[in-house]
Amino acid sequence: MSSEARNSLSPISLTDRSIVVAMSGGVDSSVAAYLLSKTGAQLVGVSMQVWDYKKSCSDNSKATCCSPADFNDARRVAAKLDMPYYVVDFEAYFEKEVINRFVETYQLGMTPNPCIDCNSRVKFRELRERALSFGCSHVATGHYARIRESADGFHLLRGVDRDKDQSYFLYTCRQDELGKTLFPIGDYTKPQIREIAREVGLVTADKPESQDICFVAGSVQDFVAKIGGRRQKGDFVLKDGTKIGEHDGIHRFTVGQRKGLNIGGLAEPLYVIDLDPATHRVILGSREDLKRENFTVREMHWVNPQLINRVGAGASGFEVDVIVQVRSRHHGVRARMKVLDKDTCSFTWHDEWAAISPGQAAVVYDLQNEELLAGGRISK
């Protein structure tokens, strides 16, 4: 192992802990299991069967997770690390809590992020319940994120590798969950993780990356049409109501989208600036038409201990300068957050702005863009 990778391995002692390691069959979760195996903790490897692609795709579609090959890779890693390994069936629950919500949200003209629902409703709820049934106190995953404990509670931080940071998907984690969760690879970069995997001979060392939405083999739009069973055509209109074309369904578009509109002959590029599910209209305009001075976020989850205590005590109306990330690959933009109540906040951009999509997550970080403070869903 290189000195760089070796020095980043924290000398933690987990000998008194029993841990379920979520194993996807990829390199990240494999190395997470390996790092924990060096601490003396008692480990149980678990893979989650959450989706069968043949329900929605042709037989020759290539699965990107939950395939027999993935489970075989995870099983081989578990055997190498001399840890028990199980595959658990979460398919019915996943379909209800993640797939159906994903499809319904798209059909309402909003942009969901199913990875957030998967983390909050499956990995950090159902998997934790399964861990308890195994007699395990903690759950570990291969997320690029970090948890730091202080006198006031647990703090959720971005992963060291900013290109791979996955904290955005974890804003629904509660304090009691953070206290029983481990992210072993959060202090590493992706190249370091692959180097460790190669040096210890893990079969997943050079396995390709999975795609963003793991259960979609093909396009999101085709998946939504197939599962949702509705293909309502509609019109492309300008913001003044002028019709300039037709489309095959609002589920094929998201606010801020420019590519894939297939509308030519105009002097300036057009963007999707709104979606109207009642009339099935896709409203188009300029990039400037996307700009919103402020927006509202509901279903707030508070992560930072100080904010939890402040909001929990009934404080409202206070304002804080923060960084807001509105997409998984967004770098974050400075804004003023006003807490309206424990469930709702409003945000006003500072000098820079970002296009927002209703239904998408807005995740709040401190001004160092390091600690995750809170998050919620952008209101339409």
VEXDRENDREN-455075 format. One record per residue (C-alpha): residue number from 1; residue in three letters; x, y, z. Coordinates in pm, whole numbers, plus 50000, padded with zeros to 5 digits. Layout:
N
<seq->NUM | type->ala | u->X | v->Y | w->Z>
...
***
This chain:
380
<seq->1 | type->met | u->50000 | v->50000 | w->50000>
<seq->2 | type->ser | u->50136 | v->50347 | w->49917>
<seq->3 | type->ser | u->50240 | v->50575 | w->50203>
<seq->4 | type->glu | u->49965 | v->50821 | w->50102>
<seq->5 | type->ala | u->49693 | v->50556 | w->50131>
<seq->6 | type->arg | u->49846 | v->50403 | w->50445>
<seq->7 | type->asn | u->49865 | v->50737 | w->50626>
<seq->8 | type->ser | u->49497 | v->50809 | w->50559>
<seq->9 | type->leu | u->49388 | v->50490 | w->50739>
<seq->10 | type->ser | u->49261 | v->50604 | w->51080>
<seq->11 | type->pro | u->49374 | v->50385 | w->51372>
<seq->12 | type->ile | u->49019 | v->50323 | w->51497>
<seq->13 | type->ser | u->48938 | v->50042 | w->51737>
<seq->14 | type->leu | u->48607 | v->49871 | w->51679>
<seq->15 | type->thr | u->48675 | v->49543 | w->51856>
<seq->16 | type->asp | u->48366 | v->49584 | w->52073>
<seq->17 | type->arg | u->48135 | v->49648 | w->51777>
<seq->18 | type->ser | u->47941 | v->49421 | w->51547>
<seq->19 | type->ile | u->47878 | v->49574 | w->51206>
<seq->20 | type->val | u->47665 | v->49496 | w->50902>
<seq->21 | type->val | u->47852 | v->49607 | w->50590>
<seq->22 | type->ala | u->47628 | v->49692 | w->50294>
<seq->23 | type->met | u->47800 | v->49528 | w->49996>
<seq->24 | type->ser | u->47692 | v->49623 | w->49645>
<seq->25 | type->gly | u->47957 | v->49416 | w->49471>
<seq->26 | type->gly | u->48153 | v->49728 | w->49379>
<seq->27 | type->val | u->48502 | v->49839 | w->49477>
<seq->28 | type->asp | u->48393 | v->50103 | w->49729>
<seq->29 | type->ser | u->48191 | v->49874 | w->49955>
<seq->30 | type->ser | u->48451 | v->49601 | w->49913>
<seq->31 | type->val | u->48729 | v->49825 | w->50042>
<seq->32 | type->ala | u->48501 | v->49954 | w->50318>
<seq->33 | type->ala | u->48465 | v->49594 | w->50435>
<seq->34 | type->tyr | u->48839 | v->49536 | w->50408>
<seq->35 | type->leu | u->48926 | v->49845 | w->50614>
<seq->36 | type->leu | u->48682 | v->49742 | w->50885>
<seq->37 | type->ser | u->48819 | v->49388 | w->50884>
<seq->38 | type->lys | u->49154 | v->49531 | w->50998>
<seq->39 | type->thr | u->48998 | v->49686 | w->51311>
<seq->40 | type->gly | u->48897 | v->49366 | w->51485>
<seq->41 | type->ala | u->48525 | v->49434 | w->51456>
<seq->42 | type->gln | u->48278 | v->49150 | w->51402>
<seq->43 | type->leu | u->48144 | v->49189 | w->51046>
<seq->44 | type->val | u->47847 | v->49057 | w->50850>
<seq->45 | type->gly | u->47828 | v->49131 | w->50477>
<seq->46 | type->val | u->47483 | v->49201 | w->50334>
<seq->47 | type->ser | u->47372 | v->49265 | w->49976>
<seq->48 | type->met | u->47026 | v->49403 | w->49907>
<seq->49 | type->gln | u->46812 | v->49258 | w->49628>
<seq->50 | type->val | u->46601 | v->49561 | w->49541>
<seq->51 | type->trp | u->46506 | v->49537 | w->49174>
<seq->52 | type->asp | u->46467 | v->49291 | w->48887>
<seq->53 | type->tyr | u->46539 | v->49460 | w->48554>
<seq->54 | type->lys | u->46334 | v->49208 | w->48358>
<seq->55 | type->lys | u->46024 | v->49371 | w->48506>
<seq->56 | type->ser | u->46083 | v->49683 | w->48306>
<seq->57 | type->cys | u->46349 | v->49611 | w->48047>
<seq->58 | type->ser | u->46410 | v->49368 | w->47767>
<seq->59 | type->asp | u->46587 | v->49043 | w->47845>
<seq->60 | type->asn | u->46910 | v->49163 | w->47691>
<seq->61 | type->ser | u->46925 | v->49479 | w->47903>
<seq->62 | type->lys | u->47237 | v->49493 | w->48112>
<seq->63 | type->ala | u->47172 | v->49538 | w->48484>
<seq->64 | type->thr | u->47381 | v->49793 | w->48671>
<seq->65 | type->cys | u->47321 | v->49668 | w->49024>
<seq->66 | type->cys | u->47158 | v->49380 | w->49208>
<seq->67 | type->ser | u->47266 | v->49135 | w->48939>
<seq->68 | type->pro | u->47386 | v->48781 | w->49014>
<seq->69 | type->ala | u->47734 | v->48889 | w->48902>
<seq->70 | type->asp | u->47737 | v->49170 | w->49160>
<seq->71 | type->phe | u->47631 | v->48935 | w->49436>
<seq->72 | type->asn | u->47896 | v->48684 | w->49330>
<seq->73 | type->asp | u->48163 | v->48955 | w->49351>
<seq->74 | type->ala | u->48042 | v->49060 | w->49695>
<seq->75 | type->arg | u->48038 | v->48697 | w->49810>
<seq->76 | type->arg | u->48396 | v->48644 | w->49689>
<seq->77 | type->val | u->48513 | v->48954 | w->49876>
<seq->78 | type->ala | u->48334 | v->48841 | w->50193>
<seq->79 | type->ala | u->48495 | v->48496 | w->50164>
<seq->80 | type->lys | u->48840 | v->48651 | w->50124>
<seq->81 | type->leu | u->48782 | v->48859 | w->50438>
<seq->82 | type->asp | u->48645 | v->48554 | w->50623>
<seq->83 | type->met | u->48312 | v->48718 | w->50705>
<seq->84 | type->pro | u->47959 | v->48573 | w->50678>
<seq->85 | type->tyr | u->47758 | v->48702 | w->50381>
<seq->86 | type->tyr | u->47385 | v->48718 | w->50305>
<seq->87 | type->val | u->47158 | v->48847 | w->50029>
<seq->88 | type->val | u->46837 | v->48998 | w->50168>
<seq->89 | type->asp | u->46522 | v->49058 | w->49965>
<seq->90 | type->phe | u->46402 | v->49420 | w->49985>
<seq->91 | type->glu | u->46244 | v->49418 | w->49639>
<seq->92 | type->ala | u->45878 | v->49474 | w->49737>
<seq->93 | type->tyr | u->45965 | v->49745 | w->49987>
<seq->94 | type->phe | u->46203 | v->49915 | w->49742>
<seq->95 | type->glu | u->45937 | v->49917 | w->49470>
<seq->96 | type->lys | u->45688 | v->50081 | w->49704>
<seq->97 | type->glu | u->45914 | v->50336 | w->49873>
<seq->98 | type->val | u->46157 | v->50424 | w->49593>
<seq->99 | type->ile | u->46041 | v->50313 | w->49246>
<seq->100 | type->asn | u->45677 | v->50418 | w->49277>
<seq->101 | type->arg | u->45765 | v->50753 | w->49437>
<seq->102 | type->phe | u->46021 | v->50815 | w->49164>
<seq->103 | type->val | u->45774 | v->50749 | w->48882>
<seq->104 | type->glu | u->45486 | v->50942 | w->49043>
<seq->105 | type->thr | u->45705 | v->51247 | w->49106>
<seq->106 | type->tyr | u->45820 | v->51258 | w->48744>
<seq->107 | type->gln | u->45459 | v->51232 | w->48625>
<seq->108 | type->leu | u->45373 | v->51536 | w->48842>
<seq->109 | type->gly | u->45628 | v->51745 | w->48653>
<seq->110 | type->met | u->45892 | v->51740 | w->48927>
<seq->111 | type->thr | u->46243 | v->51598 | w->48944>
<seq->112 | type->pro | u->46301 | v->51340 | w->49217>
<seq->113 | type->asn | u->46625 | v->51193 | w->49343>
<seq->114 | type->pro | u->46567 | v->50824 | w->49420>
<seq->115 | type->cys | u->46911 | v->50776 | w->49579>
<seq->116 | type->ile | u->46796 | v->50993 | w->49870>
<seq->117 | type->asp | u->46484 | v->50783 | w->49921>
<seq->118 | type->cys | u->46692 | v->50467 | w->49895>
<seq->119 | type->asn | u->46932 | v->50586 | w->50164>
<seq->120 | type->ser | u->46666 | v->50712 | w->50403>
<seq->121 | type->arg | u->46400 | v->50444 | w->50354>
<seq->122 | type->val | u->46604 | v->50134 | w->50273>
<seq->123 | type->lys | u->46969 | v->50156 | w->50375>
<seq->124 | type->phe | u->46919 | v->50352 | w->50695>
<seq->125 | type->arg | u->46585 | v->50206 | w->50797>
<seq->126 | type->glu | u->46526 | v->49855 | w->50668>
<seq->127 | type->leu | u->46893 | v->49758 | w->50660>
<seq->128 | type->arg | u->46936 | v->49882 | w->51016>
<seq->129 | type->glu | u->46641 | v->49672 | w->51127>
<seq->130 | type->arg | u->46800 | v->49372 | w->50957>
<seq->131 | type->ala | u->47130 | v->49450 | w->51128>
<seq->132 | type->leu | u->46959 | v->49437 | w->51467>
<seq->133 | type->ser | u->46812 | v->49098 | w->51379>
<seq->134 | type->phe | u->47169 | v->48979 | w->51317>
<seq->135 | type->gly | u->47272 | v->49115 | w->51657>
<seq->136 | type->cys | u->47476 | v->49396 | w->51499>
<seq->137 | type->ser | u->47488 | v->49743 | w->51649>
<seq->138 | type->his | u->47626 | v->49938 | w->51351>
<seq->139 | type->val | u->47584 | v->49969 | w->50974>
<seq->140 | type->ala | u->47869 | v->50056 | w->50737>
<seq->141 | type->thr | u->47844 | v->50159 | w->50372>
<seq->142 | type->gly | u->48082 | v->50257 | w->50093>
<seq->143 | type->his | u->47969 | v->50621 | w->50078>
<seq->144 | type->tyr | u->48222 | v->50896 | w->50024>
<seq->145 | type->ala | u->48125 | v->51094 | w->50333>
<seq->146 | type->arg | u->48255 | v->51140 | w->50688>
<seq->147 | type->ile | u->48108 | v->51148 | w->51037>
<seq->148 | type->arg | u->48275 | v->51337 | w->51319>
<seq->149 | type->glu | u->48162 | v->51321 | w->51681>
<seq->150 | type->ser | u->48188 | v->51624 | w->51909>
<seq->151 | type->ala | u->48056 | v->51726 | w->52249>
<seq->152 | type->asp | u->47725 | v->51842 | w->52098>
<seq->153 | type->gly | u->47660 | v->51539 | w->51876>
<seq->154 | type->phe | u->47748 | v->51397 | w->51536>
<seq->155 | type->his | u->47848 | v->51605 | w->51234>
<seq->156 | type->leu | u->47814 | v->51489 | w->50873>
<seq->157 | type->leu | u->48095 | v->51608 | w->50645>
<seq->158 | type->arg | u->48172 | v->51582 | w->50275>
<seq->159 | type->gly | u->48407 | v->51307 | w->50163>
<seq->160 | type->val | u->48772 | v->51399 | w->50117>
<seq->161 | type->asp | u->48740 | v->51322 | w->49745>
<seq->162 | type->arg | u->48516 | v->51608 | w->49632>
<seq->163 | type->asp | u->48469 | v->51452 | w->49288>
<seq->164 | type->lys | u->48312 | v->51145 | w->49453>
<seq->165 | type->asp | u->48150 | v->51311 | w->49756>
<seq->166 | type->gln | u->47807 | v->51154 | w->49829>
<seq->167 | type->ser | u->47699 | v->51351 | w->50136>
<seq->168 | type->tyr | u->47428 | v->51519 | w->49924>
<seq->169 | type->phe | u->47233 | v->51192 | w->49929>
<seq->170 | type->leu | u->47256 | v->51155 | w->50308>
<seq->171 | type->tyr | u->47081 | v->51466 | w->50443>
<seq->172 | type->thr | u->46795 | v->51262 | w->50590>
<seq->173 | type->cys | u->47027 | v->51085 | w->50838>
<seq->174 | type->arg | u->46921 | v->51142 | w->51199>
<seq->175 | type->gln | u->47157 | v->51190 | w->51491>
<seq->176 | type->asp | u->47082 | v->50843 | w->51631>
<seq->177 | type->glu | u->47155 | v->50694 | w->51287>
<seq->178 | type->leu | u->47483 | v->50882 | w->51249>
<seq->179 | type->gly | u->47591 | v->50747 | w->51586>
<seq->180 | type->lys | u->47549 | v->50391 | w->51459>
<seq->181 | type->thr | u->47684 | v->50441 | w->51105>
<seq->182 | type->leu | u->48034 | v->50410 | w->50961>
<seq->183 | type->phe | u->48169 | v->50545 | w->50631>
<seq->184 | type->pro | u->48514 | v->50379 | w->50620>
<seq->185 | type->ile | u->48623 | v->50523 | w->50284>
<seq->186 | type->gly | u->48525 | v->50885 | w->50344>
<seq->187 | type->asp | u->48883 | v->50989 | w->50420>
<seq->188 | type->tyr | u->49013 | v->50841 | w->50095>
<seq->189 | type->thr | u->49017 | v->50937 | w->49729>
<seq->190 | type->lys | u->48888 | v->50703 | w->49461>
<seq->191 | type->pro | u->49238 | v->50632 | w->49325>
<seq->192 | type->gln | u->49348 | v->50536 | w->49676>
<seq->193 | type->ile | u->49051 | v->50300 | w->49711>
<seq->194 | type->arg | u->49135 | v->50124 | w->49385>
<seq->195 | type->glu | u->49501 | v->50101 | w->49486>
<seq->196 | type->ile | u->49409 | v->49939 | w->49817>
<seq->197 | type->ala | u->49178 | v->49693 | w->49639>
<seq->198 | type->arg | u->49453 | v->49594 | w->49395>
<seq->199 | type->glu | u->49717 | v->49556 | w->49664>
<seq->200 | type->val | u->49504 | v->49323 | w->49877>
<seq->201 | type->gly | u->49372 | v->49131 | w->49575>
<seq->202 | type->leu | u->49001 | v->49217 | w->49580>
<seq->203 | type->val | u->48817 | v->49100 | w->49267>
<seq->204 | type->thr | u->48634 | v->49433 | w->49242>
<seq->205 | type->ala | u->48952 | v->49643 | w->49217>
<seq->206 | type->asp | u->48901 | v->49746 | w->48854>
<seq->207 | type->lys | u->48525 | v->49708 | w->48831>
<seq->208 | type->pro | u->48362 | v->49996 | w->48635>
<seq->209 | type->glu | u->48156 | v->50264 | w->48803>
<seq->210 | type->ser | u->47781 | v->50215 | w->48830>
<seq->211 | type->gln | u->47550 | v->50475 | w->48675>
<seq->212 | type->asp | u->47374 | v->50749 | w->48873>
<seq->213 | type->ile | u->47032 | v->50583 | w->48904>
<seq->214 | type->cys | u->47127 | v->50225 | w->48966>
<seq->215 | type->phe | u->46791 | v->50062 | w->48891>
<seq->216 | type->val | u->46747 | v->50224 | w->48549>
<seq->217 | type->ala | u->46897 | v->50025 | w->48262>
<seq->218 | type->gly | u->46848 | v->50265 | w->47972>
<seq->219 | type->ser | u->46694 | v->50611 | w->47982>
<seq->220 | type->val | u->46504 | v->50752 | w->48278>
<seq->221 | type->gln | u->46227 | v->50869 | w->48045>
<seq->222 | type->asp | u->46167 | v->50524 | w->47899>
<seq->223 | type->phe | u->46174 | v->50370 | w->48246>
<seq->224 | type->val | u->45910 | v->50614 | w->48376>
<seq->225 | type->ala | u->45690 | v->50554 | w->48071>
<seq->226 | type->lys | u->45721 | v->50176 | w->48106>
<seq->227 | type->ile | u->45652 | v->50161 | w->48481>
<seq->228 | type->gly | u->45403 | v->50449 | w->48493>
<seq->229 | type->gly | u->45197 | v->50320 | w->48203>
<seq->230 | type->arg | u->45096 | v->50668 | w->48085>
<seq->231 | type->arg | u->45227 | v->50849 | w->47780>
<seq->232 | type->gln | u->45028 | v->51172 | w->47760>
<seq->233 | type->lys | u->45145 | v->51390 | w->47473>
<seq->234 | type->gly | u->45145 | v->51765 | w->47504>
<seq->235 | type->asp | u->45266 | v->52095 | w->47361>
<seq->236 | type->phe | u->45588 | v->52292 | w->47377>
<seq->237 | type->val | u->45493 | v->52654 | w->47442>
<seq->238 | type->leu | u->45682 | v->52976 | w->47500>
<seq->239 | type->lys | u->45617 | v->53167 | w->47821>
<seq->240 | type->asp | u->45358 | v->53382 | w->47641>
<seq->241 | type->gly | u->45163 | v->53068 | w->47549>
<seq->242 | type->thr | u->45270 | v->53043 | w->47184>
<seq->243 | type->lys | u->45280 | v->52680 | w->47072>
<seq->244 | type->ile | u->45601 | v->52586 | w->46891>
<seq->245 | type->gly | u->45589 | v->52207 | w->46890>
<seq->246 | type->glu | u->45472 | v->51885 | w->47050>
<seq->247 | type->his | u->45627 | v->51631 | w->47286>
<seq->248 | type->asp | u->45562 | v->51274 | w->47407>
<seq->249 | type->gly | u->45513 | v->51348 | w->47778>
<seq->250 | type->ile | u->45630 | v->51586 | w->48050>
<seq->251 | type->his | u->45809 | v->51297 | w->48224>
<seq->252 | type->arg | u->46075 | v->51333 | w->47954>
<seq->253 | type->phe | u->46177 | v->51679 | w->48073>
<seq->254 | type->thr | u->46306 | v->51860 | w->48379>
<seq->255 | type->val | u->46330 | v->52229 | w->48464>
<seq->256 | type->gly | u->46662 | v->52366 | w->48340>
<seq->257 | type->gln | u->46696 | v->52115 | w->48056>
<seq->258 | type->arg | u->46832 | v->52244 | w->47726>
<seq->259 | type->lys | u->46942 | v->51935 | w->47533>
<seq->260 | type->gly | u->46701 | v->51688 | w->47379>
<seq->261 | type->leu | u->46421 | v->51935 | w->47301>
<seq->262 | type->asn | u->46462 | v->51885 | w->46923>
<seq->263 | type->ile | u->46333 | v->52230 | w->46842>
<seq->264 | type->gly | u->46532 | v->52421 | w->46583>
<seq->265 | type->gly | u->46507 | v->52736 | w->46379>
<seq->266 | type->leu | u->46529 | v->52978 | w->46673>
<seq->267 | type->ala | u->46787 | v->53251 | w->46727>
<seq->268 | type->glu | u->46867 | v->53161 | w->47091>
<seq->269 | type->pro | u->46879 | v->52829 | w->47275>
<seq->270 | type->leu | u->46567 | v->52738 | w->47472>
<seq->271 | type->tyr | u->46546 | v->52588 | w->47819>
<seq->272 | type->val | u->46264 | v->52417 | w->48004>
<seq->273 | type->ile | u->46151 | v->52681 | w->48254>
<seq->274 | type->asp | u->45836 | v->52510 | w->48384>
<seq->275 | type->leu | u->45619 | v->52199 | w->48351>
<seq->276 | type->asp | u->45240 | v->52199 | w->48375>
<seq->277 | type->pro | u->45107 | v->51848 | w->48452>
<seq->278 | type->ala | u->44745 | v->51969 | w->48434>
<seq->279 | type->thr | u->44773 | v->52072 | w->48069>
<seq->280 | type->his | u->45078 | v->51857 | w->47981>
<seq->281 | type->arg | u->45257 | v->52167 | w->47858>
<seq->282 | type->val | u->45634 | v->52213 | w->47861>
<seq->283 | type->ile | u->45707 | v->52585 | w->47892>
<seq->284 | type->leu | u->46026 | v->52707 | w->47725>
<seq->285 | type->gly | u->46228 | v->53023 | w->47763>
<seq->286 | type->ser | u->46578 | v->53169 | w->47786>
<seq->287 | type->arg | u->46837 | v->53083 | w->48049>
<seq->288 | type->glu | u->46760 | v->53413 | w->48219>
<seq->289 | type->asp | u->46397 | v->53299 | w->48255>
<seq->290 | type->leu | u->46524 | v->53021 | w->48482>
<seq->291 | type->lys | u->46655 | v->53267 | w->48736>
<seq->292 | type->arg | u->46468 | v->53282 | w->49066>
<seq->293 | type->glu | u->46571 | v->53538 | w->49326>
<seq->294 | type->asn | u->46442 | v->53309 | w->49597>
<seq->295 | type->phe | u->46280 | v->52969 | w->49644>
<seq->296 | type->thr | u->46121 | v->52759 | w->49915>
<seq->297 | type->val | u->46231 | v->52422 | w->50050>
<seq->298 | type->arg | u->45996 | v->52198 | w->50246>
<seq->299 | type->glu | u->46022 | v->51865 | w->50432>
<seq->300 | type->met | u->46338 | v->51992 | w->50602>
<seq->301 | type->his | u->46567 | v->51747 | w->50777>
<seq->302 | type->trp | u->46808 | v->51903 | w->51025>
<seq->303 | type->val | u->47148 | v->51734 | w->51062>
<seq->304 | type->asn | u->47378 | v->51979 | w->51241>
<seq->305 | type->pro | u->47334 | v->51938 | w->51622>
<seq->306 | type->gln | u->47323 | v->52310 | w->51696>
<seq->307 | type->leu | u->47054 | v->52372 | w->51434>
<seq->308 | type->ile | u->46859 | v->52070 | w->51558>
<seq->309 | type->asn | u->46853 | v->52217 | w->51907>
<seq->310 | type->arg | u->46768 | v->52568 | w->51786>
<seq->311 | type->val | u->46482 | v->52461 | w->51560>
<seq->312 | type->gly | u->46363 | v->52200 | w->51808>
<seq->313 | type->ala | u->46331 | v->52469 | w->52072>
<seq->314 | type->gly | u->46083 | v->52647 | w->51846>
<seq->315 | type->ala | u->46313 | v->52912 | w->51702>
<seq->316 | type->ser | u->46201 | v->53048 | w->51364>
<seq->317 | type->gly | u->46253 | v->53358 | w->51156>
<seq->318 | type->phe | u->46630 | v->53353 | w->51200>
<seq->319 | type->glu | u->46860 | v->53378 | w->50898>
<seq->320 | type->val | u->47194 | v->53216 | w->50820>
<seq->321 | type->asp | u->47436 | v->53247 | w->50528>
<seq->322 | type->val | u->47499 | v->52901 | w->50380>
<seq->323 | type->ile | u->47607 | v->52711 | w->50070>
<seq->324 | type->val | u->47318 | v->52539 | w->49889>
<seq->325 | type->gln | u->47366 | v->52243 | w->49655>
<seq->326 | type->val | u->47064 | v->52181 | w->49431>
<seq->327 | type->arg | u->47181 | v->51882 | w->49223>
<seq->328 | type->ser | u->47406 | v->51587 | w->49295>
<seq->329 | type->arg | u->47681 | v->51722 | w->49068>
<seq->330 | type->his | u->47630 | v->52088 | w->49157>
<seq->331 | type->his | u->47920 | v->52262 | w->49332>
<seq->332 | type->gly | u->47696 | v->52465 | w->49564>
<seq->333 | type->val | u->47608 | v->52835 | w->49565>
<seq->334 | type->arg | u->47603 | v->53085 | w->49851>
<seq->335 | type->ala | u->47258 | v->53188 | w->49970>
<seq->336 | type->arg | u->47074 | v->53336 | w->50266>
<seq->337 | type->met | u->46860 | v->53078 | w->50446>
<seq->338 | type->lys | u->46559 | v->53196 | w->50646>
<seq->339 | type->val | u->46402 | v->52938 | w->50875>
<seq->340 | type->leu | u->46023 | v->52980 | w->50852>
<seq->341 | type->asp | u->45946 | v->52681 | w->51074>
<seq->342 | type->lys | u->46101 | v->52342 | w->51147>
<seq->343 | type->asp | u->45972 | v->52204 | w->50815>
<seq->344 | type->thr | u->46017 | v->52500 | w->50580>
<seq->345 | type->cys | u->46294 | v->52740 | w->50476>
<seq->346 | type->ser | u->46327 | v->53009 | w->50213>
<seq->347 | type->phe | u->46651 | v->53081 | w->50029>
<seq->348 | type->thr | u->46775 | v->53396 | w->49854>
<seq->349 | type->trp | u->47079 | v->53381 | w->49629>
<seq->350 | type->his | u->47377 | v->53607 | w->49684>
<seq->351 | type->asp | u->47583 | v->53701 | w->49376>
<seq->352 | type->glu | u->47559 | v->53370 | w->49190>
<seq->353 | type->trp | u->47246 | v->53165 | w->49118>
<seq->354 | type->ala | u->47158 | v->52814 | w->49005>
<seq->355 | type->ala | u->46859 | v->52675 | w->48816>
<seq->356 | type->ile | u->46625 | v->52490 | w->49050>
<seq->357 | type->ser | u->46397 | v->52196 | w->48973>
<seq->358 | type->pro | u->46088 | v->52139 | w->49190>
<seq->359 | type->gly | u->46107 | v->51804 | w->49367>
<seq->360 | type->gln | u->46485 | v->51797 | w->49363>
<seq->361 | type->ala | u->46680 | v->51812 | w->49690>
<seq->362 | type->ala | u->46834 | v->52134 | w->49817>
<seq->363 | type->val | u->47111 | v->52041 | w->50060>
<seq->364 | type->val | u->47261 | v->52301 | w->50291>
<seq->365 | type->tyr | u->47629 | v->52322 | w->50387>
<seq->366 | type->asp | u->47830 | v->52564 | w->50600>
<seq->367 | type->leu | u->48021 | v->52847 | w->50435>
<seq->368 | type->gln | u->48333 | v->52632 | w->50416>
<seq->369 | type->asn | u->48121 | v->52396 | w->50201>
<seq->370 | type->glu | u->48234 | v->52113 | w->50427>
<seq->371 | type->glu | u->47967 | v->52025 | w->50686>
<seq->372 | type->leu | u->47615 | v->51925 | w->50583>
<seq->373 | type->leu | u->47369 | v->52125 | w->50794>
<seq->374 | type->ala | u->47025 | v->52030 | w->50659>
<seq->375 | type->gly | u->46828 | v->51949 | w->50346>
<seq->376 | type->gly | u->46481 | v->51930 | w->50197>
<seq->377 | type->arg | u->46275 | v->51924 | w->49876>
<seq->378 | type->ile | u->46243 | v->52225 | w->49650>
<seq->379 | type->ser | u->45881 | v->52338 | w->49641>
<seq->380 | type->lys | u->45705 | v->52386 | w->49307>
***
